[in-house]
Amino acid sequence: MFKTLRTALFGMGAFLLAGGLLTVPAQASDYPSKPIQLVSPYGAGGDSDLTARVWAEFAKKKLGQPVVVVNKTGGGGLTGSLFAAKAKPDGYTLFLARLHRPHHGRQLRRGREQGRPVEQPQGI
């Protein structure tokens, strides 16, 4: 229980820092005017789903609009990634990215060791 909760809180904190909710970007005064979708690319009941649901409750209080968690499973996260990437870029579809898997770190280190440039994930 505590390990899952700790993972969820850590993930939520990382998401907030990366997502910019702790900063004050320029935004339209009427945003959000409708519910927001948060795409979780993994199945319901796991760490990603828990993180998404905790974050959705926090964001609902902060933004004043519901944040609906949408689980799009399959392809090791690819199905959810493509769903979010193809969404209209209006700020109403967010994607929960998990980059703390050990193999991601190995891939980044391997790229640096071989002198290849390493691309950083870009926000939508």
C-alpha positions, 0 to 999 in steps of 0.5 A: 500500500505505502509503496504504491502510494509513494510511487503515485505521489512521486509520479504526481509531483514529477508530473506537476513539475514537468507539466508546469502547474507550479508555474504561471504560464500565459493562458486564456482567461476562460480555460478550461471551459469544459472537462479535460481528458487525462490519457493514461496509457496503461490499464486501470488499477495500476500505478499509472492509473492511481497517479492519474486519478490522484492528479485528476482530483488535484487538478479538478480542485485547482482548475474548477473543471472535471478531469476525466481519466481515460485508460488506453491500453495496448502496445506498451503505452503506444495506443494511449500515446497515439490517441493523445498525439492525434487529439486536437491540440487545444489543451483539453487532452493531457497525456500521463507519461511514465519515463521512470522505467529502468530501460529508458535510463539505459537507452539514454546512457547508451546513446550518450556513450556512443556519442549520439544526440539524445532527444528530450521528450517534447510537450504537446 
